[in-house]
Amino acid sequence: MKSNLHIALPWGIIVAVALAAVLTRYAFIEPPYMAHACDAQAAAWWCGLRNAIVRGFLDNGYGYAAVLAALLALFWRHAFAATLAVCLGVVALQLYCYEGGALALLVGTLRLVRVQFDRPKTAAA
């Protein structure tokens, strides 16, 4: 049972991060009333966070972070590095940085599957 949880946990984290990224994009970034609330003279308290998120994808910061995580996953063969690459890839894809996000999603997913596939062999040996 523990090995099943060990295999399912990274994928559950990836799904949770993907849902958070979707919510961030469609409920916090894209709605026009959110942008108008931040354009007003007396902006809401959360406008600084929203503007920082927008600045992140305008500067392609999420794509760069995703590519760095993919490189980390390539050289450090660990489930954590692969999960991080997939999570950052999903965030980058959702927040308009699709080149780096797609690369990190692909590399991270392949590395995570490989790490999980190799784990029982090394544990049994």
C-alpha angles and dihedrals in degrees: 000000000000092000091053090054089046090055097041099044098074091048091049090051090050092052091048092050091047091052091048090050092050091049091048092052101041101033103031111024110029106043110101093219089060091054092047091050089057093046092059122101092246098046120194121259093253096055093092090058092046092049091049091052091049091048088052094061095038089058091041089240094146091053092051092048090049093051091049090051090050090053090049090051091051094053101032106054098205133122091236093058092046093048090049091051093050093046094049090045091055091047091049092049092050093046098053100264096113102157097059092032094055092048093049092045091052097043094042094048093049091047093048092050090048093049091048092046093051095045099080091048093055093042092052094048 
